[in-house]
Amino acid sequence: MNDLADYDYTLPERLIARQPADRRDQARLLVVDRATGRWSHHHVSDLPSLLRAGDQLVLNDTRVLPARLKGHRAQTGGRWEGLFLGETMAGHWRLMGRTRGRLQPGECLQLEPWPGSPLAESAGPAPSEFRLRLVAEEPGGFWLATPEPARPALAALTDYGTMPLPPYMERETPGAADFERYQTVYARVPGSVAAPTAGLHFTPELLARCQQAGIGQSFVTLHVGVGTFRPIAVERLEEHDMHSEWCELPGDTAATLQATRAAGGRIVAVGTTSVRTLESAPGLDPAGWRGETRLFIRPPHSFRHVDALLTNFHLPKSTLLVLISAFAGGDLIRTAYAEAIREEYRFFSYGDAMLLL
């Protein structure tokens, strides 16, 4: 399954989840047994009874940044909108964006706060006091820029940014609920431009019930990058240039997972980001591991550190759909997705979930 066409499917528009469910853990859950190919229908709240005592959940504790920016080109007045993608060691911001015409090095982008933001509603510094001066264009249409005046990125994003919802949610600005619901309840480390969506289903109560059932919880960190938004643009998977993302497997998590395996428990990755972190690490070394990963998980990847996977339903022709097909087999995933469509599950970030056992 190295052809991109193998990872396509047709989804009715009505099944795209543009708003979150009333309760996080009331999302539907399609449970698929990889050994038998059988499935059953549940809700995420049933998870404590679907897993076993001794299993270990691995959750990604990244926090979504208010990374969506807007403003205008200081020289021409043309509108600009874009995303903050991170900082370089030299203190430059990495950006992607869109505007009419071609940007030039040395040009300034005048940022504006989003309506309803604390800065827009306050009597604080005027928006004209913060600009991004373009330094250099990078391959792929990304830009490096210098903030003027210099200030911590998170503080500037809090003033000028908003939640970077996926385009298919089809709203110009996030609603009040999005600022809560597009973060996991355990989000801790700021750095992502998209949510690790499988984790959105958990509530503090559900996590507590899992613990009471003997199901442990460990954390990794992967900062979700812009590659999440970009479809595969080649017909053969081996030609795809995989995006880089920073991730960390802490030493205490690695030691716990090693002990889980030794005791006969299963490592249950919550989301493809947890899978990518675990599979990028050289091993379950109690010393831990951190770094950039460009790992593209595709058939016939041999999984070393993941026994089960909780995941949402993913976009056609996406690297995430390729990943879960590598984990469960392309034929089984196609069959499961057909069942989910037939039963009118909700798809994508705010949608329902699937548990691959």
C-alpha atoms as a printed R data frame, in Angstrom:
    type eleno elety resid chain resno       x       y      z
1   ATOM     1    CA   MET     A     1   0.000   0.000  0.000
2   ATOM     2    CA   ASN     A     2   2.450   2.616 -1.218
3   ATOM     3    CA   ASP     A     3   0.068   4.433 -3.560
4   ATOM     4    CA   LEU     A     4  -1.702   7.504 -2.223
5   ATOM     5    CA   ALA     A     5  -4.909   6.375 -3.952
6   ATOM     6    CA   ASP     A     6  -5.100   3.497 -1.449
7   ATOM     7    CA   TYR     A     7  -5.833   6.022  1.317
8   ATOM     8    CA   ASP     A     8  -8.771   7.833 -0.240
9   ATOM     9    CA   TYR     A     9 -12.439   7.590  0.697
10  ATOM    10    CA   THR     A    10 -15.625   9.579  0.183
11  ATOM    11    CA   LEU     A    11 -17.134  11.262  3.238
12  ATOM    12    CA   PRO     A    12 -20.593  12.865  3.232
13  ATOM    13    CA   GLU     A    13 -20.360  16.535  4.247
14  ATOM    14    CA   ARG     A    14 -22.897  16.041  7.018
15  ATOM    15    CA   LEU     A    15 -20.481  13.767  8.902
16  ATOM    16    CA   ILE     A    16 -17.797  16.443  9.340
17  ATOM    17    CA   ALA     A    17 -17.928  17.534 12.992
18  ATOM    18    CA   ARG     A    18 -17.764  21.322 13.014
19  ATOM    19    CA   GLN     A    19 -18.795  21.690 16.661
20  ATOM    20    CA   PRO     A    20 -17.791  19.586 19.694
21  ATOM    21    CA   ALA     A    21 -20.179  17.091 21.261
22  ATOM    22    CA   ASP     A    22 -22.123  18.256 24.310
23  ATOM    23    CA   ARG     A    23 -19.824  16.190 26.554
24  ATOM    24    CA   ARG     A    24 -16.287  15.160 25.727
25  ATOM    25    CA   ASP     A    25 -16.641  11.528 26.792
26  ATOM    26    CA   GLN     A    26 -20.025  11.013 25.123
27  ATOM    27    CA   ALA     A    27 -18.391  10.769 21.707
28  ATOM    28    CA   ARG     A    28 -19.116   7.449 20.028
29  ATOM    29    CA   LEU     A    29 -16.377   4.828 19.944
30  ATOM    30    CA   LEU     A    30 -15.894   2.151 17.287
31  ATOM    31    CA   VAL     A    31 -13.889  -0.678 18.869
32  ATOM    32    CA   VAL     A    32 -11.972  -2.791 16.339
33  ATOM    33    CA   ASP     A    33 -10.181  -6.041 17.141
34  ATOM    34    CA   ARG     A    34  -7.136  -6.271 14.870
35  ATOM    35    CA   ALA     A    35  -6.791 -10.019 15.416
36  ATOM    36    CA   THR     A    36 -10.341 -11.002 14.433
37  ATOM    37    CA   GLY     A    37 -11.428  -8.025 12.332
38  ATOM    38    CA   ARG     A    38 -14.595  -7.710 14.416
39  ATOM    39    CA   TRP     A    39 -15.980  -4.433 15.687
40  ATOM    40    CA   SER     A    40 -18.514  -3.171 18.197
41  ATOM    41    CA   HIS     A    41 -20.126   0.187 18.968
42  ATOM    42    CA   HIS     A    42 -19.619   2.009 22.272
43  ATOM    43    CA   HIS     A    43 -18.960   5.465 23.743
44  ATOM    44    CA   VAL     A    44 -15.639   6.863 24.952
45  ATOM    45    CA   SER     A    45 -17.055   6.805 28.488
46  ATOM    46    CA   ASP     A    46 -16.990   2.982 28.233
47  ATOM    47    CA   LEU     A    47 -13.188   2.974 28.019
48  ATOM    48    CA   PRO     A    48 -12.535   1.688 31.589
49  ATOM    49    CA   SER     A    49 -14.474  -1.493 30.788
50  ATOM    50    CA   LEU     A    50 -12.921  -1.922 27.321
51  ATOM    51    CA   LEU     A    51  -9.319  -1.886 28.559
52  ATOM    52    CA   ARG     A    52  -7.726  -4.133 31.184
53  ATOM    53    CA   ALA     A    53  -6.183  -3.527 34.577
54  ATOM    54    CA   GLY     A    54  -2.459  -3.180 33.992
55  ATOM    55    CA   ASP     A    55  -2.833  -1.341 30.676
56  ATOM    56    CA   GLN     A    56  -1.109   2.039 30.399
57  ATOM    57    CA   LEU     A    57  -2.542   5.035 28.552
58  ATOM    58    CA   VAL     A    58   0.043   7.292 26.892
59  ATOM    59    CA   LEU     A    59  -1.265  10.843 26.464
60  ATOM    60    CA   ASN     A    60   0.274  13.849 24.703
61  ATOM    61    CA   ASP     A    61   0.336  16.832 27.078
62  ATOM    62    CA   THR     A    62   1.100  19.495 24.463
63  ATOM    63    CA   ARG     A    63  -0.937  22.712 24.608
64  ATOM    64    CA   VAL     A    64  -2.304  24.462 21.523
65  ATOM    65    CA   LEU     A    65  -0.922  27.948 21.052
66  ATOM    66    CA   PRO     A    66  -3.091  30.906 20.002
67  ATOM    67    CA   ALA     A    67  -1.045  30.666 16.811
68  ATOM    68    CA   ARG     A    68  -3.421  32.126 14.236
69  ATOM    69    CA   LEU     A    69  -2.414  35.698 13.387
70  ATOM    70    CA   LYS     A    70  -3.768  38.481 11.216
71  ATOM    71    CA   GLY     A    71  -2.750  41.958 10.185
72  ATOM    72    CA   HIS     A    72  -1.660  43.926  7.162
73  ATOM    73    CA   ARG     A    73   1.447  44.691  5.163
74  ATOM    74    CA   ALA     A    74   2.803  47.971  6.514
75  ATOM    75    CA   GLN     A    75   3.994  49.163  3.102
76  ATOM    76    CA   THR     A    76   0.959  48.325  0.951
77  ATOM    77    CA   GLY     A    77  -1.894  47.910  3.448
78  ATOM    78    CA   GLY     A    78  -2.709  44.501  1.960
79  ATOM    79    CA   ARG     A    79  -4.330  42.007  4.320
80  ATOM    80    CA   TRP     A    80  -2.237  39.147  5.713
81  ATOM    81    CA   GLU     A    81  -3.242  36.095  7.728
82  ATOM    82    CA   GLY     A    82  -0.987  33.332  8.938
83  ATOM    83    CA   LEU     A    83   0.279  30.927 11.567
84  ATOM    84    CA   PHE     A    84   3.116  31.111 14.062
85  ATOM    85    CA   LEU     A    85   5.042  27.848 13.686
86  ATOM    86    CA   GLY     A    86   7.757  28.264 16.304
87  ATOM    87    CA   GLU     A    87  10.980  30.091 17.109
88  ATOM    88    CA   THR     A    88  14.504  29.456 15.884
89  ATOM    89    CA   MET     A    89  17.554  29.365 18.120
90  ATOM    90    CA   ALA     A    90  18.335  32.871 16.842
91  ATOM    91    CA   GLY     A    91  14.981  34.169 18.087
92  ATOM    92    CA   HIS     A    92  13.314  34.450 14.690
93  ATOM    93    CA   TRP     A    93   9.660  33.523 14.341
94  ATOM    94    CA   ARG     A    94   8.814  30.939 11.698
95  ATOM    95    CA   LEU     A    95   5.584  31.781  9.866
96  ATOM    96    CA   MET     A    96   3.330  30.627  7.083
97  ATOM    97    CA   GLY     A    97   0.661  32.899  5.669
98  ATOM    98    CA   ARG     A    98  -1.290  34.224  2.742
99  ATOM    99    CA   THR     A    99  -1.661  37.646  1.184
100 ATOM   100    CA   ARG     A   100  -2.086  39.209 -2.241
101 ATOM   101    CA   GLY     A   101   1.169  39.708 -4.054
102 ATOM   102    CA   ARG     A   102   4.628  38.509 -3.144
103 ATOM   103    CA   LEU     A   103   6.229  39.247  0.208
104 ATOM   104    CA   GLN     A   104   9.772  40.605  0.267
105 ATOM   105    CA   PRO     A   105  12.593  40.417  2.834
106 ATOM   106    CA   GLY     A   106  12.670  43.548  4.974
107 ATOM   107    CA   GLU     A   107   8.921  44.061  4.698
108 ATOM   108    CA   CYS     A   108   6.886  44.507  7.905
109 ATOM   109    CA   LEU     A   109   3.661  42.765  8.879
110 ATOM   110    CA   GLN     A   110   1.553  44.888 11.214
111 ATOM   111    CA   LEU     A   111  -0.284  42.518 13.588
112 ATOM   112    CA   GLU     A   112  -3.813  43.238 14.800
113 ATOM   113    CA   PRO     A   113  -5.610  41.650 17.761
114 ATOM   114    CA   TRP     A   114  -8.633  39.522 16.994
115 ATOM   115    CA   PRO     A   115 -12.041  40.989 17.900
116 ATOM   116    CA   GLY     A   116 -13.010  40.092 21.433
117 ATOM   117    CA   SER     A   117  -9.419  39.423 22.522
118 ATOM   118    CA   PRO     A   118  -8.212  40.959 25.816
119 ATOM   119    CA   LEU     A   119  -5.905  43.352 23.950
120 ATOM   120    CA   ALA     A   120  -8.635  44.494 21.539
121 ATOM   121    CA   GLU     A   121 -10.936  45.223 24.479
122 ATOM   122    CA   SER     A   122  -8.334  46.895 26.700
123 ATOM   123    CA   ALA     A   123  -6.797  50.339 26.847
124 ATOM   124    CA   GLY     A   124  -3.310  48.795 26.619
125 ATOM   125    CA   PRO     A   125  -0.640  49.178 23.924
126 ATOM   126    CA   ALA     A   126  -1.992  49.993 20.479
127 ATOM   127    CA   PRO     A   127  -1.742  47.246 17.847
128 ATOM   128    CA   SER     A   128   0.634  49.437 15.815
129 ATOM   129    CA   GLU     A   129   3.312  48.848 18.424
130 ATOM   130    CA   PHE     A   130   3.936  45.235 17.369
131 ATOM   131    CA   ARG     A   131   5.252  44.158 13.978
132 ATOM   132    CA   LEU     A   132   6.999  41.236 12.350
133 ATOM   133    CA   ARG     A   133   9.877  42.184 10.054
134 ATOM   134    CA   LEU     A   134  10.460  39.538  7.379
135 ATOM   135    CA   VAL     A   135  14.029  38.268  7.259
136 ATOM   136    CA   ALA     A   136  14.156  35.411  4.738
137 ATOM   137    CA   GLU     A   137  11.914  33.028  2.858
138 ATOM   138    CA   GLU     A   138  12.431  29.305  3.425
139 ATOM   139    CA   PRO     A   139  11.543  26.362  1.162
140 ATOM   140    CA   GLY     A   140   7.840  25.546  1.153
141 ATOM   141    CA   GLY     A   141   6.706  29.161  1.417
142 ATOM   142    CA   PHE     A   142   7.642  29.634  5.081
143 ATOM   143    CA   TRP     A   143   9.173  32.870  6.363
144 ATOM   144    CA   LEU     A   144  11.533  33.852  9.146
145 ATOM   145    CA   ALA     A   145  10.667  37.122 10.866
146 ATOM   146    CA   THR     A   146  11.939  39.294 13.705
147 ATOM   147    CA   PRO     A   147   9.370  40.594 16.224
148 ATOM   148    CA   GLU     A   148   9.529  44.354 16.825
149 ATOM   149    CA   PRO     A   149   9.805  45.105 19.670
150 ATOM   150    CA   ALA     A   150  11.329  41.867 20.948
151 ATOM   151    CA   ARG     A   151   9.101  40.105 23.458
152 ATOM   152    CA   PRO     A   152   8.390  36.492 24.533
153 ATOM   153    CA   ALA     A   153   6.458  34.687 21.803
154 ATOM   154    CA   LEU     A   154   3.808  33.265 24.133
155 ATOM   155    CA   ALA     A   155   3.017  36.720 25.535
156 ATOM   156    CA   ALA     A   156   2.746  38.200 22.050
157 ATOM   157    CA   LEU     A   157   0.545  35.354 20.823
158 ATOM   158    CA   THR     A   158  -1.726  35.760 23.842
159 ATOM   159    CA   ASP     A   159  -2.265  39.386 22.824
160 ATOM   160    CA   TYR     A   160  -2.464  38.998 19.049
161 ATOM   161    CA   GLY     A   161  -3.281  35.355 18.297
162 ATOM   162    CA   THR     A   162  -6.336  33.160 18.401
163 ATOM   163    CA   MET     A   163  -7.107  29.440 18.344
164 ATOM   164    CA   PRO     A   164  -5.979  27.893 15.012
165 ATOM   165    CA   LEU     A   165  -9.045  25.795 14.190
166 ATOM   166    CA   PRO     A   166  -8.867  23.543 11.104
167 ATOM   167    CA   PRO     A   167 -10.340  25.114  7.937
168 ATOM   168    CA   TYR     A   168 -13.086  22.478  7.627
169 ATOM   169    CA   MET     A   169 -14.768  23.864 10.765
170 ATOM   170    CA   GLU     A   170 -15.793  26.774  8.524
171 ATOM   171    CA   ARG     A   171 -15.864  29.710 10.901
172 ATOM   172    CA   GLU     A   172 -13.902  32.909 10.672
173 ATOM   173    CA   THR     A   173 -13.136  33.132 14.383
174 ATOM   174    CA   PRO     A   174 -13.314  30.530 17.165
175 ATOM   175    CA   GLY     A   175 -16.380  30.510 19.384
176 ATOM   176    CA   ALA     A   176 -16.135  30.817 23.161
177 ATOM   177    CA   ALA     A   177 -16.397  27.027 23.547
178 ATOM   178    CA   ASP     A   178 -13.441  26.406 21.233
179 ATOM   179    CA   PHE     A   179 -10.934  27.941 23.663
180 ATOM   180    CA   GLU     A   180 -11.813  25.197 26.148
181 ATOM   181    CA   ARG     A   181 -12.791  22.298 23.913
182 ATOM   182    CA   TYR     A   182  -9.877  22.510 21.459
183 ATOM   183    CA   GLN     A   183  -7.490  21.807 24.357
184 ATOM   184    CA   THR     A   184  -7.152  18.538 26.229
185 ATOM   185    CA   VAL     A   185  -7.964  18.748 29.943
186 ATOM   186    CA   TYR     A   186  -4.344  17.772 30.696
187 ATOM   187    CA   ALA     A   187  -2.670  20.203 28.225
188 ATOM   188    CA   ARG     A   188   0.465  21.501 29.903
189 ATOM   189    CA   VAL     A   189   3.347  22.362 27.529
190 ATOM   190    CA   PRO     A   190   2.593  25.164 24.999
191 ATOM   191    CA   GLY     A   191   3.817  24.476 21.485
192 ATOM   192    CA   SER     A   192   1.207  23.059 19.067
193 ATOM   193    CA   VAL     A   193  -0.677  24.617 16.168
194 ATOM   194    CA   ALA     A   194  -3.298  21.854 16.268
195 ATOM   195    CA   ALA     A   195  -4.795  19.740 19.037
196 ATOM   196    CA   PRO     A   196  -3.895  16.068 19.634
197 ATOM   197    CA   THR     A   197  -7.529  15.284 18.947
198 ATOM   198    CA   ALA     A   198  -7.908  11.782 20.424
199 ATOM   199    CA   GLY     A   199  -7.164  13.327 23.818
200 ATOM   200    CA   LEU     A   200 -10.028  15.811 23.492
201 ATOM   201    CA   HIS     A   201 -12.451  13.060 24.567
202 ATOM   202    CA   PHE     A   202 -11.072  12.728 28.099
203 ATOM   203    CA   THR     A   203 -12.573  14.406 31.158
204 ATOM   204    CA   PRO     A   204 -11.026  14.465 34.628
205 ATOM   205    CA   GLU     A   205 -13.790  12.080 35.708
206 ATOM   206    CA   LEU     A   206 -13.019   9.594 32.917
207 ATOM   207    CA   LEU     A   207  -9.308   9.679 33.738
208 ATOM   208    CA   ALA     A   208 -10.159   9.012 37.399
209 ATOM   209    CA   ARG     A   209 -12.395   6.070 36.451
210 ATOM   210    CA   CYS     A   210  -9.594   4.611 34.348
211 ATOM   211    CA   GLN     A   211  -7.237   4.841 37.318
212 ATOM   212    CA   GLN     A   212  -9.814   3.174 39.559
213 ATOM   213    CA   ALA     A   213 -10.007   0.333 37.025
214 ATOM   214    CA   GLY     A   214  -6.230  -0.185 37.273
215 ATOM   215    CA   ILE     A   215  -5.442   1.557 33.967
216 ATOM   216    CA   GLY     A   216  -2.376   3.765 34.338
217 ATOM   217    CA   GLN     A   217  -1.590   7.101 32.710
218 ATOM   218    CA   SER     A   218   1.724   8.399 31.393
219 ATOM   219    CA   PHE     A   219   2.588  11.454 29.355
220 ATOM   220    CA   VAL     A   220   4.710  12.305 26.341
221 ATOM   221    CA   THR     A   221   4.954  15.625 24.514
222 ATOM   222    CA   LEU     A   222   4.764  16.210 20.777
223 ATOM   223    CA   HIS     A   223   4.173  19.703 19.424
224 ATOM   224    CA   VAL     A   224   1.842  19.268 16.459
225 ATOM   225    CA   GLY     A   225   3.159  21.172 13.434
226 ATOM   226    CA   VAL     A   226   1.899  22.534 10.156
227 ATOM   227    CA   GLY     A   227   2.245  19.171  8.429
228 ATOM   228    CA   THR     A   228  -1.069  18.254 10.058
229 ATOM   229    CA   PHE     A   229  -2.810  20.699  7.690
230 ATOM   230    CA   ARG     A   230  -0.935  19.719  4.565
231 ATOM   231    CA   PRO     A   231  -2.119  16.789  2.431
232 ATOM   232    CA   ILE     A   232   0.307  14.367  0.835
233 ATOM   233    CA   ALA     A   233   1.137  15.892 -2.548
234 ATOM   234    CA   VAL     A   234   2.816  12.908 -4.250
235 ATOM   235    CA   GLU     A   235   1.327   9.700 -5.628
236 ATOM   236    CA   ARG     A   236   3.947   7.388 -4.112
237 ATOM   237    CA   LEU     A   237   4.361   7.463 -0.316
238 ATOM   238    CA   GLU     A   238   8.117   6.934 -0.424
239 ATOM   239    CA   GLU     A   239   8.410  10.302 -2.216
240 ATOM   240    CA   HIS     A   240   6.629  12.240  0.554
241 ATOM   241    CA   ASP     A   241   8.781  14.737  2.485
242 ATOM   242    CA   MET     A   242   7.600  14.273  6.070
243 ATOM   243    CA   HIS     A   243   7.384  17.351  8.266
244 ATOM   244    CA   SER     A   244   9.477  17.693 11.413
245 ATOM   245    CA   GLU     A   245   7.964  17.878 14.895
246 ATOM   246    CA   TRP     A   246   9.599  18.237 18.313
247 ATOM   247    CA   CYS     A   247   8.753  15.522 20.819
248 ATOM   248    CA   GLU     A   248   9.844  14.102 24.154
249 ATOM   249    CA   LEU     A   249   9.581  10.719 25.867
250 ATOM   250    CA   PRO     A   250  10.332  11.497 29.544
251 ATOM   251    CA   GLY     A   251  12.445   9.021 31.458
252 ATOM   252    CA   ASP     A   252   9.715   8.253 34.001
253 ATOM   253    CA   THR     A   253   7.256   7.471 31.199
254 ATOM   254    CA   ALA     A   254   9.774   5.175 29.502
255 ATOM   255    CA   ALA     A   255  10.448   3.327 32.775
256 ATOM   256    CA   THR     A   256   6.720   2.923 33.445
257 ATOM   257    CA   LEU     A   257   6.091   1.558 29.949
258 ATOM   258    CA   GLN     A   258   8.962  -0.885 30.323
259 ATOM   259    CA   ALA     A   259   7.419  -2.121 33.587
260 ATOM   260    CA   THR     A   260   3.979  -2.311 31.943
261 ATOM   261    CA   ARG     A   261   5.285  -4.592 29.225
262 ATOM   262    CA   ALA     A   262   7.186  -6.744 31.759
263 ATOM   263    CA   ALA     A   263   3.971  -7.235 33.767
264 ATOM   264    CA   GLY     A   264   1.948  -8.249 30.698
265 ATOM   265    CA   GLY     A   265   0.082  -4.967 30.315
266 ATOM   266    CA   ARG     A   266  -0.523  -3.135 27.053
267 ATOM   267    CA   ILE     A   267   0.763   0.261 25.956
268 ATOM   268    CA   VAL     A   268  -2.318   2.138 24.730
269 ATOM   269    CA   ALA     A   269  -1.359   5.208 22.713
270 ATOM   270    CA   VAL     A   270  -3.910   8.022 22.837
271 ATOM   271    CA   GLY     A   271  -3.642   9.558 19.390
272 ATOM   272    CA   THR     A   272  -1.252   9.363 16.478
273 ATOM   273    CA   THR     A   273   1.003  11.987 18.081
274 ATOM   274    CA   SER     A   274   1.673   9.665 21.014
275 ATOM   275    CA   VAL     A   275   2.398   6.869 18.534
276 ATOM   276    CA   ARG     A   276   4.852   9.025 16.615
277 ATOM   277    CA   THR     A   277   6.675  10.002 19.808
278 ATOM   278    CA   LEU     A   278   6.934   6.425 21.074
279 ATOM   279    CA   GLU     A   279   8.050   5.034 17.720
280 ATOM   280    CA   SER     A   280  10.597   7.836 17.193
281 ATOM   281    CA   ALA     A   281  12.391   7.105 20.464
282 ATOM   282    CA   PRO     A   282  15.294   4.652 20.095
283 ATOM   283    CA   GLY     A   283  13.906   2.569 22.974
284 ATOM   284    CA   LEU     A   284  12.178   2.694 26.341
285 ATOM   285    CA   ASP     A   285  15.284   4.016 28.045
286 ATOM   286    CA   PRO     A   286  14.734   5.308 31.615
287 ATOM   287    CA   ALA     A   287  17.085   8.152 30.680
288 ATOM   288    CA   GLY     A   288  14.358   9.432 28.353
289 ATOM   289    CA   TRP     A   289  14.671  10.947 24.875
290 ATOM   290    CA   ARG     A   290  13.818  14.204 23.158
291 ATOM   291    CA   GLY     A   291  14.408  15.694 19.733
292 ATOM   292    CA   GLU     A   292  13.017  16.460 16.301
293 ATOM   293    CA   THR     A   293  11.355  13.614 14.430
294 ATOM   294    CA   ARG     A   294  10.675  13.250 10.721
295 ATOM   295    CA   LEU     A   295   9.449   9.675 11.084
296 ATOM   296    CA   PHE     A   296   6.815   8.797  8.471
297 ATOM   297    CA   ILE     A   297   4.970   5.747  9.763
298 ATOM   298    CA   ARG     A   298   3.685   3.803  6.771
299 ATOM   299    CA   PRO     A   299   3.371   0.141  5.782
300 ATOM   300    CA   PRO     A   300   5.245  -2.048  6.514
301 ATOM   301    CA   HIS     A   301   6.351  -0.253  9.701
302 ATOM   302    CA   SER     A   302   7.042  -2.649 12.585
303 ATOM   303    CA   PHE     A   303   5.606  -1.148 15.785
304 ATOM   304    CA   ARG     A   304   7.886  -1.535 18.812
305 ATOM   305    CA   HIS     A   305   6.222   0.398 21.625
306 ATOM   306    CA   VAL     A   306   2.462   0.474 20.874
307 ATOM   307    CA   ASP     A   307  -0.045  -2.330 21.491
308 ATOM   308    CA   ALA     A   308  -3.359  -0.487 21.112
309 ATOM   309    CA   LEU     A   309  -4.436   2.893 19.754
310 ATOM   310    CA   LEU     A   310  -7.270   5.311 20.488
311 ATOM   311    CA   THR     A   311  -7.665   7.675 17.533
312 ATOM   312    CA   ASN     A   312 -10.139   9.934 15.768
313 ATOM   313    CA   PHE     A   313 -11.275   9.498 12.155
314 ATOM   314    CA   HIS     A   314  -8.813  11.185  9.816
315 ATOM   315    CA   LEU     A   315  -8.852  13.097  6.549
316 ATOM   316    CA   PRO     A   316  -8.510  11.171  3.268
317 ATOM   317    CA   LYS     A   317  -4.988  10.940  1.845
318 ATOM   318    CA   SER     A   318  -3.431  12.131  5.103
319 ATOM   319    CA   THR     A   319  -0.289  10.916  6.861
320 ATOM   320    CA   LEU     A   320  -2.481  10.087  9.874
321 ATOM   321    CA   LEU     A   321  -4.674   7.730  7.857
322 ATOM   322    CA   VAL     A   322  -1.505   6.104  6.517
323 ATOM   323    CA   LEU     A   323  -0.239   5.661 10.103
324 ATOM   324    CA   ILE     A   324  -3.341   3.874 11.393
325 ATOM   325    CA   SER     A   325  -3.396   1.720  8.242
326 ATOM   326    CA   ALA     A   326   0.160   0.658  9.031
327 ATOM   327    CA   PHE     A   327  -0.957  -0.212 12.565
328 ATOM   328    CA   ALA     A   328  -4.147  -2.150 11.783
329 ATOM   329    CA   GLY     A   329  -3.843  -3.040  8.104
330 ATOM   330    CA   GLY     A   330  -5.254  -1.129  5.154
331 ATOM   331    CA   ASP     A   331  -8.106  -3.539  4.450
332 ATOM   332    CA   LEU     A   332  -9.330  -3.481  8.046
333 ATOM   333    CA   ILE     A   333  -9.176   0.326  8.229
334 ATOM   334    CA   ARG     A   334 -11.118   0.688  4.975
335 ATOM   335    CA   THR     A   335 -13.770  -1.681  6.319
336 ATOM   336    CA   ALA     A   336 -13.920   0.116  9.673
337 ATOM   337    CA   TYR     A   337 -14.247   3.521  8.009
338 ATOM   338    CA   ALA     A   338 -17.045   2.201  5.788
339 ATOM   339    CA   GLU     A   339 -18.827   0.965  8.934
340 ATOM   340    CA   ALA     A   340 -18.338   4.340 10.651
341 ATOM   341    CA   ILE     A   341 -19.806   6.160  7.647
342 ATOM   342    CA   ARG     A   342 -22.703   3.713  7.456
343 ATOM   343    CA   GLU     A   343 -23.439   4.293 11.154
344 ATOM   344    CA   GLU     A   344 -23.004   8.070 10.735
345 ATOM   345    CA   TYR     A   345 -20.116   8.594 13.106
346 ATOM   346    CA   ARG     A   346 -18.773  12.152 13.251
347 ATOM   347    CA   PHE     A   347 -15.370  12.699 11.618
348 ATOM   348    CA   PHE     A   348 -12.192  14.750 12.210
349 ATOM   349    CA   SER     A   349 -11.037  16.878 15.163
350 ATOM   350    CA   TYR     A   350 -14.350  17.308 17.000
351 ATOM   351    CA   GLY     A   351 -15.643  13.944 15.836
352 ATOM   352    CA   ASP     A   352 -15.982  10.447 17.270
353 ATOM   353    CA   ALA     A   353 -13.212   7.928 17.934
354 ATOM   354    CA   MET     A   354 -11.963   4.438 17.184
355 ATOM   355    CA   LEU     A   355 -10.130   2.040 19.515
356 ATOM   356    CA   LEU     A   356  -7.805  -0.391 17.742
357 ATOM   357    CA   LEU     A   357  -7.079  -3.358 20.040
